[in-house]
Amino acid sequence: MTTRDVPAVPRLRGAVRVPGDKSGSHRALMLSALARGTSQIDGLSHGEDVAATARIMAQLGASVDAHDGIVVVEGPRRGLAATSEELQCANSGTTMRLLAGIVAGIPGEHRLVGDASLSRRPMDRVARPLRLMGAQVNGRGEAVTAPLTVLGTRPLRAISYDVPIASAQVKSAILFAGLVGDGATSVREDPRTRSTTEDMMRECGISLTSVETATGREVVLAPGRPKARHWRVPGDPSQAAFFAVLGAIHHDAVIEIEPIDTAPERVGFVGVLERMGADITWHDGSLHVASSSLDATEILAAEIPSVDEVPALTVAAAGATGVSAFRGVGELRVKESDRFAGSMALAAALGCETWSEGEDFFVRGLGAAAAFDSFALDVELDHRMVMAAAIAASAGRGGVIGGADSVSSSYPAFFDDLASLQ
C-alpha cells in the first residue's frame, strides 16, 4: 500500500482534462462487444476498472485493440460466448453488475470474481431480477457476494421490475439482460439515476422508451442486438467534482475543467456548490471555478443519485460556514469502502465536528480550508476517498494519505493533473 505526502499548495491556476467518463466507457465496450461488426471508441477511460471490462469482453469472444488512442472493438458474428476462464472484475462494481446482466443471456456457466473489496459488495440487488428473468445467479450468503456463478440461458423472460434502491447499475443489468428477453422488459426507478445506459442503447439502435414521472422514471426496452458504431466518450463528471470543490475551497484558485458529460443526473454536485455560494460557471461544457466563501447546505441523495461525489462534497462542507447535512446517503456504506464512515473520518481529521443519525451525517464546517488541520489518514484503498483527501490536503495544511495508489482504478493521472495546477 502506497502512502503519499500531499503538501499544502499556495496558489492554483490552470486547466485540467479529466479522464473519459467511466460509466460511458464501460458501456461503450460492452455494447460494442455485443454488436456485430467493428466499433470505435474515442476517449475511453484508462483506469483499471475499465481495463477489467475490456479484458472480459475479449474473454467472451470480442476483439479489443487500441490504435493511436482509439479503441477498436470487433463484436463476434454469432455473439459473445461462455468461457471456462474466470471473469476477473478486479475492483469494479460496475463491471460485475452489468456483466451479470450480459452473461445471464449467454448460455453456459460464468464465474465472476473480484478483489477483496469487490467481494464484500452486495450483488443480491442484481441477482434478484436476473433470477426472475430465468438465469441462475449464486454467490456467498444472503447478500450474494462474489465470487458469483451465473448460469445463463436464452431467451430470458421479460419482466416488469421496480428497483427497490435506486441504482443505475441494477437498472443497467436488467436492461442488458432484456436485450435477449422474450418480450419487452420494463424497469421503474425512483429517484431517477443516470441515463447513460438508456441513451447509449438508443444510439446503437435498440428500441427503448423512457418516461419520467415526478421524481422517477420508467424505461421500456424491446429485445434486439446493438449496432456497431463510433463512440465518443465525454469527460467524467464524478472526477471533475474533485477539482470543482478544490477550486471553490482553495483561498487562491482559478481552475478550468475541460468539457464533461452534462447530463442532469451526473452534475448534481454543481447545483450543490452553487447553493453553497461557489463561484462556478459553465462554458460550452467546461466548468470554470474560482476561490469562494462557502456556506453550509443540505445535500439530498436524490441530487447525486450515485453518491460518488459525496466524499468531495464532504470536503466542501468542511470548508464552509455552518452545519451541512448529507441526507439519505446510506448507500455509501456499500461502495469500494464504507464511504459513509470514511467521509466522516476525513472531516474529523481536518478538524471538523461530525456526527450521524441513521442514513444521514452532518459536518460542522471550519469556514475556510486554510483552517484544516494537517492530517494522516488511511483511506482503505478507495480511489474517491484518496482524491477527496488529496484536495483537502492541497487546500489546507497538507496531509499524508495511505492507500494513495488506488487512484489507478479510475484516474491514474490524478496526482499529475493536480500537480499541473500548481
C-alpha positions as CSV (number, residue, x, y, z in Angstrom):
1,M,0.0,0.0,0.0
2,T,1.4,3.4,-1.1
3,T,1.5,6.3,1.3
4,R,1.6,9.7,-0.2
5,D,2.5,13.1,1.4
6,V,0.4,15.8,-0.2
7,P,1.6,19.3,0.7
8,A,-0.4,22.5,1.0
9,V,-0.4,24.4,-2.3
10,P,-0.3,28.3,-2.0
11,R,-1.8,29.0,-5.5
12,L,-3.7,27.0,-8.1
13,R,-4.0,28.1,-11.8
14,G,-4.7,26.3,-15.0
15,A,-6.9,23.8,-16.9
16,V,-7.4,20.1,-16.4
17,R,-9.0,17.5,-18.6
18,V,-10.4,14.6,-16.6
19,P,-10.5,11.1,-18.0
20,G,-13.3,9.8,-20.2
21,D,-16.4,9.1,-18.3
22,K,-16.1,5.7,-16.6
23,S,-19.8,4.9,-16.8
24,G,-19.8,5.6,-20.6
25,S,-16.5,3.7,-21.1
26,H,-17.8,0.5,-19.5
27,R,-21.0,0.7,-21.6
28,A,-19.3,1.6,-24.8
29,L,-17.1,-1.5,-24.5
30,M,-20.0,-3.8,-23.6
31,L,-22.4,-2.6,-26.3
32,S,-19.6,-2.7,-28.9
33,A,-18.8,-6.3,-27.9
34,L,-22.4,-7.3,-28.1
35,A,-22.8,-5.7,-31.6
36,R,-21.9,-7.4,-34.9
37,G,-19.0,-5.7,-36.6
38,T,-16.5,-3.1,-35.9
39,S,-17.0,-0.2,-33.4
40,Q,-14.5,2.5,-32.4
41,I,-14.3,4.3,-29.1
42,D,-12.7,7.7,-28.6
43,G,-11.8,9.0,-25.1
44,L,-12.1,5.7,-23.3
45,S,-11.1,5.9,-19.6
46,H,-7.6,4.4,-18.9
47,G,-8.4,3.3,-15.4
48,E,-8.0,-0.3,-14.2
49,D,-11.8,-0.7,-13.7
50,V,-12.4,-0.1,-17.4
51,A,-9.4,-2.2,-18.4
52,A,-11.1,-5.1,-16.5
53,T,-14.2,-4.7,-18.6
54,A,-12.1,-4.7,-21.8
55,R,-10.3,-7.9,-20.8
56,I,-13.6,-9.7,-20.1
57,M,-15.2,-8.7,-23.4
58,A,-12.2,-10.2,-25.1
59,Q,-12.5,-13.4,-23.0
60,L,-16.1,-13.7,-24.1
61,G,-15.1,-13.5,-27.8
62,A,-14.8,-9.9,-28.8
63,S,-11.6,-8.4,-30.3
64,V,-10.4,-5.4,-28.4
65,D,-7.4,-3.4,-29.7
66,A,-6.1,0.2,-29.3
67,H,-4.7,2.2,-32.2
68,D,-3.5,5.8,-31.8
69,G,-5.6,6.4,-28.8
70,I,-8.8,4.9,-30.3
71,V,-10.1,1.6,-29.1
72,V,-11.4,-0.8,-31.8
73,V,-13.8,-3.5,-30.8
74,E,-14.9,-6.3,-33.1
75,G,-18.1,-8.0,-32.0
76,P,-18.3,-11.7,-33.0
77,R,-20.8,-12.5,-35.7
78,R,-22.6,-15.1,-33.7
79,G,-22.4,-13.1,-30.5
80,L,-20.5,-13.5,-27.2
81,A,-20.0,-17.0,-25.8
82,A,-19.2,-18.5,-22.4
83,T,-15.6,-19.3,-21.4
84,S,-14.2,-21.7,-18.8
85,E,-12.0,-18.9,-17.6
86,E,-12.8,-16.8,-14.5
87,L,-14.0,-13.3,-15.4
88,Q,-11.9,-11.0,-13.2
89,C,-13.7,-7.8,-12.4
90,A,-11.0,-6.5,-10.1
91,N,-12.4,-3.6,-8.0
92,S,-15.2,-2.6,-10.4
93,G,-18.7,-2.9,-9.2
94,T,-20.0,-1.6,-12.5
95,T,-18.2,-4.3,-14.4
96,M,-19.6,-7.1,-12.2
97,R,-23.2,-5.9,-12.0
98,L,-23.5,-5.0,-15.7
99,L,-21.6,-8.1,-16.7
100,A,-24.0,-10.3,-14.7
101,G,-26.9,-8.9,-16.8
102,I,-24.9,-9.7,-20.0
103,V,-23.9,-13.3,-19.2
104,A,-27.4,-14.1,-17.8
105,G,-28.4,-14.2,-21.5
106,I,-25.3,-16.2,-22.7
107,P,-25.9,-19.9,-22.4
108,G,-23.4,-21.7,-20.2
109,E,-21.8,-21.2,-16.8
110,H,-19.9,-18.0,-16.0
111,R,-17.8,-17.3,-12.9
112,L,-17.4,-13.6,-11.9
113,V,-14.7,-12.8,-9.4
114,G,-13.2,-9.6,-7.9
115,D,-10.7,-8.3,-5.4
116,A,-11.3,-8.4,-1.6
117,S,-13.1,-5.1,-1.7
118,L,-15.5,-6.0,-4.5
119,S,-16.1,-9.4,-2.9
120,R,-17.7,-7.6,0.1
121,R,-20.1,-5.6,-2.0
122,P,-23.8,-6.9,-2.2
123,M,-24.8,-8.4,-5.5
124,D,-28.2,-9.6,-4.4
125,R,-29.7,-6.5,-5.9
126,V,-28.9,-7.8,-9.4
127,A,-29.3,-11.4,-8.6
128,R,-33.0,-11.0,-7.7
129,P,-34.2,-9.5,-11.0
130,L,-31.9,-11.8,-13.1
131,R,-33.3,-14.8,-11.3
132,L,-36.8,-13.6,-12.2
133,M,-35.7,-13.5,-15.8
134,G,-34.7,-17.1,-15.7
135,A,-30.9,-17.0,-15.0
136,Q,-29.3,-18.8,-12.1
137,V,-27.2,-16.4,-10.0
138,N,-25.4,-17.7,-7.0
139,G,-22.9,-16.1,-4.6
140,R,-22.0,-16.1,-0.9
141,G,-24.6,-15.6,1.8
142,E,-27.8,-13.6,1.7
143,A,-26.0,-10.6,0.1
144,V,-24.9,-12.9,-2.8
145,T,-21.3,-11.6,-2.7
146,A,-18.7,-12.6,-5.1
147,P,-17.4,-15.0,-6.4
148,L,-20.6,-15.2,-8.5
149,T,-21.7,-18.2,-10.6
150,V,-24.2,-17.3,-13.3
151,L,-25.8,-20.0,-15.4
152,G,-27.1,-18.1,-18.5
153,T,-29.9,-19.0,-20.7
154,R,-31.6,-17.7,-23.8
155,P,-34.2,-16.3,-24.2
156,L,-34.6,-14.7,-20.8
157,R,-38.1,-13.9,-19.5
158,A,-39.2,-10.3,-20.0
159,I,-40.1,-8.7,-16.6
160,S,-41.6,-5.5,-15.2
161,Y,-39.4,-4.6,-12.2
162,D,-39.4,-1.8,-9.6
163,V,-35.9,-1.2,-8.4
164,P,-36.1,-1.0,-4.6
165,I,-33.0,1.0,-4.1
166,A,-32.2,3.5,-6.9
167,S,-29.2,2.2,-8.8
168,A,-28.0,2.8,-12.3
169,Q,-26.0,-0.4,-12.2
170,V,-29.0,-2.6,-11.3
171,K,-31.2,-0.8,-13.9
172,S,-28.5,-1.4,-16.5
173,A,-28.0,-5.1,-15.6
174,I,-31.7,-5.7,-16.2
175,L,-31.6,-3.7,-19.5
176,F,-28.6,-5.7,-20.8
177,A,-30.4,-8.9,-19.9
178,G,-33.5,-7.6,-21.6
179,L,-31.7,-7.4,-24.9
180,V,-32.3,-11.2,-25.2
181,G,-35.7,-11.3,-23.5
182,D,-38.8,-12.9,-24.9
183,G,-40.6,-9.6,-24.9
184,A,-40.5,-6.0,-23.7
185,T,-38.6,-5.5,-20.3
186,S,-39.7,-2.6,-18.1
187,V,-37.7,-1.0,-15.2
188,R,-39.1,1.6,-12.9
189,E,-36.9,3.7,-10.6
190,D,-37.4,6.5,-8.1
191,P,-35.4,8.7,-7.8
192,R,-34.0,8.9,-11.3
193,T,-30.5,7.7,-11.8
194,R,-28.0,8.4,-14.6
195,S,-29.5,7.6,-18.0
196,T,-26.2,6.6,-19.6
197,T,-27.3,3.0,-20.5
198,E,-30.6,4.1,-22.0
199,D,-29.0,6.9,-24.0
200,M,-26.3,4.7,-25.4
201,M,-28.6,1.8,-26.2
202,R,-30.7,4.2,-28.3
203,E,-27.6,5.4,-30.0
204,C,-26.8,1.9,-31.2
205,G,-30.3,1.1,-32.5
206,I,-32.1,-0.5,-29.6
207,S,-35.8,0.3,-29.3
208,L,-36.2,1.9,-25.9
209,T,-38.6,4.4,-24.4
210,S,-38.2,6.4,-21.2
211,V,-40.9,8.2,-19.4
212,E,-40.2,10.5,-16.5
213,T,-42.6,10.8,-13.5
214,A,-42.4,13.4,-10.8
215,T,-39.1,12.2,-9.4
216,G,-38.7,8.8,-11.1
217,R,-38.5,7.1,-14.5
218,E,-39.9,4.1,-16.3
219,V,-37.8,2.5,-19.0
220,V,-39.2,0.0,-21.5
221,L,-36.8,-1.9,-23.8
222,A,-37.6,-4.2,-26.7
223,P,-35.1,-7.1,-27.3
224,G,-32.5,-6.6,-30.0
225,R,-28.8,-6.6,-30.9
226,P,-26.8,-3.4,-30.7
227,K,-25.4,-2.0,-33.9
228,A,-21.7,-1.2,-34.3
229,R,-20.8,2.5,-34.2
230,H,-18.2,5.1,-33.4
231,W,-18.4,6.2,-29.7
232,R,-17.1,9.5,-28.3
233,V,-16.8,9.3,-24.5
234,P,-17.1,12.7,-22.7
235,G,-15.2,13.7,-19.6
236,D,-16.2,12.1,-16.3
237,P,-18.3,14.4,-14.1
238,S,-17.6,12.4,-11.0
239,Q,-13.8,13.0,-11.4
240,A,-14.5,16.7,-12.3
241,A,-16.3,17.1,-8.9
242,F,-12.9,16.9,-7.0
243,F,-11.4,19.7,-9.0
244,A,-14.5,21.8,-8.7
245,V,-14.5,21.5,-4.9
246,L,-10.8,22.2,-4.8
247,G,-11.2,25.4,-6.8
248,A,-14.1,26.6,-4.6
249,I,-12.5,26.0,-1.2
250,H,-8.9,27.0,-2.0
251,H,-8.0,30.6,-1.0
252,D,-6.3,31.4,-4.3
253,A,-7.5,29.3,-7.2
254,V,-8.8,29.7,-10.7
255,I,-9.4,26.3,-12.4
256,E,-10.9,25.4,-15.7
257,I,-12.3,21.8,-16.0
258,E,-12.5,20.9,-19.7
259,P,-15.7,19.5,-21.2
260,I,-17.5,16.8,-19.3
261,D,-20.8,14.9,-19.6
262,T,-23.5,17.4,-18.6
263,A,-26.5,15.0,-18.1
264,P,-28.6,16.3,-15.2
265,E,-28.2,13.2,-13.1
266,R,-24.4,13.5,-13.5
267,V,-23.8,17.1,-12.4
268,G,-25.9,17.5,-9.3
269,F,-22.7,18.5,-7.5
270,V,-22.6,21.7,-9.5
271,G,-26.0,22.7,-8.1
272,V,-24.9,21.9,-4.6
273,L,-21.8,24.0,-4.9
274,E,-23.8,26.9,-6.4
275,R,-26.2,26.7,-3.4
276,M,-23.2,26.9,-1.1
277,G,-22.0,30.1,-2.8
278,A,-19.3,28.8,-5.1
279,D,-18.1,30.8,-8.0
280,I,-18.7,28.1,-10.6
281,T,-20.0,28.6,-14.1
282,W,-20.5,26.6,-17.3
283,H,-18.7,27.5,-20.6
284,D,-19.5,25.2,-23.5
285,G,-19.5,22.1,-21.4
286,S,-16.5,23.2,-19.4
287,L,-16.6,24.3,-15.7
288,H,-14.9,27.5,-14.5
289,V,-14.3,27.5,-10.7
290,A,-12.6,30.2,-8.6
291,S,-12.0,30.7,-4.9
292,S,-15.2,31.2,-2.9
293,S,-16.6,31.7,0.5
294,L,-18.9,28.8,1.1
295,D,-22.0,28.4,3.4
296,A,-23.4,25.1,4.7
297,T,-26.3,23.4,3.0
298,E,-28.4,20.3,3.0
299,I,-27.4,17.7,0.4
300,L,-30.0,15.1,-0.6
301,A,-29.1,11.7,-2.1
302,A,-31.6,12.3,-4.8
303,E,-29.4,15.3,-6.1
304,I,-26.5,13.0,-6.6
305,P,-28.0,9.5,-7.2
306,S,-24.8,7.5,-7.4
307,V,-23.5,9.4,-4.2
308,D,-20.0,9.1,-5.8
309,E,-19.5,12.9,-5.3
310,V,-20.2,12.8,-1.5
311,P,-16.6,12.5,-0.4
312,A,-15.7,15.6,-2.5
313,L,-18.7,17.5,-1.2
314,T,-17.7,16.5,2.4
315,V,-14.5,18.5,1.9
316,A,-16.6,21.4,0.6
317,A,-18.7,21.1,3.8
318,A,-15.6,21.1,5.9
319,G,-14.5,24.4,4.4
320,A,-18.0,26.0,4.7
321,T,-19.5,28.1,7.5
322,G,-22.2,26.2,9.4
323,V,-23.5,22.7,9.6
324,S,-24.0,20.8,6.3
325,A,-26.4,17.8,6.3
326,F,-26.0,14.8,4.0
327,R,-29.4,13.1,3.8
328,G,-30.2,9.6,2.8
329,V,-26.6,8.6,1.9
330,G,-26.6,5.1,3.5
331,E,-25.6,3.6,0.1
332,L,-22.1,5.0,0.8
333,R,-21.6,2.1,3.2
334,V,-21.5,-0.5,0.4
335,K,-19.2,1.2,-2.0
336,E,-15.5,0.3,-2.5
337,S,-15.1,1.1,1.2
338,D,-17.5,2.3,3.8
339,R,-17.6,5.9,2.4
340,F,-20.2,6.9,5.0
341,A,-17.7,6.3,7.8
342,G,-14.8,7.4,5.6
343,S,-16.2,10.8,4.7
344,M,-16.9,11.5,8.4
345,A,-13.4,10.3,9.3
346,L,-11.9,12.7,6.8
347,A,-13.9,15.6,8.0
348,A,-12.9,14.8,11.6
349,A,-9.2,14.6,10.5
350,L,-9.5,18.1,9.1
351,G,-10.7,19.4,12.5
352,C,-14.5,19.4,12.0
353,E,-17.1,18.2,14.4
354,T,-19.1,15.4,12.7
355,W,-21.9,13.1,13.7
356,S,-24.6,10.8,12.1
357,E,-28.2,9.9,12.6
358,G,-29.4,6.8,10.7
359,E,-28.7,7.3,6.9
360,D,-27.7,11.0,7.4
361,F,-24.4,12.5,8.5
362,F,-23.5,16.1,9.5
363,V,-20.4,18.2,9.2
364,R,-19.8,21.5,11.1
365,G,-17.5,23.4,8.8
366,L,-14.5,25.5,9.7
367,G,-15.3,28.4,7.5
368,A,-12.2,28.1,5.4
369,A,-10.0,25.4,4.1
370,A,-6.9,27.2,5.4
371,A,-8.1,26.2,8.9
372,F,-7.9,22.5,8.0
373,D,-5.5,20.5,10.3
374,S,-2.7,18.7,8.7
375,F,-3.6,15.0,8.9
376,A,-2.6,11.4,8.3
377,L,-5.4,9.1,7.1
378,D,-5.6,5.6,5.7
379,V,-8.4,5.6,3.1
380,E,-8.8,1.8,2.7
381,L,-7.7,1.6,-1.0
382,D,-10.7,3.7,-2.1
383,H,-9.9,5.9,-5.1
384,R,-12.6,8.5,-4.4
385,M,-11.5,8.8,-0.7
386,V,-7.9,9.3,-1.9
387,M,-8.9,12.1,-4.2
388,A,-11.1,13.8,-1.5
389,A,-8.2,13.6,1.0
390,A,-5.8,15.0,-1.6
391,I,-7.8,18.1,-2.4
392,A,-8.3,18.7,1.3
393,A,-4.6,18.5,1.9
394,S,-3.8,20.8,-1.1
395,A,-6.3,23.5,0.0
396,G,-5.5,23.2,3.7
397,R,-2.3,22.4,5.6
398,G,-1.2,19.2,3.9
399,G,-1.8,15.6,4.7
400,V,-0.4,12.0,4.5
401,I,-2.7,9.6,2.6
402,G,-2.4,5.8,3.0
403,G,-3.6,3.8,0.0
404,A,-3.0,6.5,-2.5
405,D,-2.2,4.1,-5.3
406,S,-5.8,3.1,-5.5
407,V,-6.5,6.1,-7.8
408,S,-5.2,3.9,-10.6
409,S,-8.6,2.1,-10.6
410,S,-10.3,5.1,-12.2
411,Y,-7.9,8.1,-12.6
412,P,-4.2,7.0,-12.9
413,A,-3.0,10.5,-13.8
414,F,-4.9,12.3,-10.9
415,F,-1.8,13.4,-8.9
416,D,-0.1,14.5,-12.2
417,D,-3.1,16.6,-13.1
418,L,-3.2,18.0,-9.5
419,A,0.5,19.0,-9.8
420,S,-0.1,20.6,-13.2
421,L,-2.3,23.3,-11.5
422,Q,0.5,24.4,-9.1
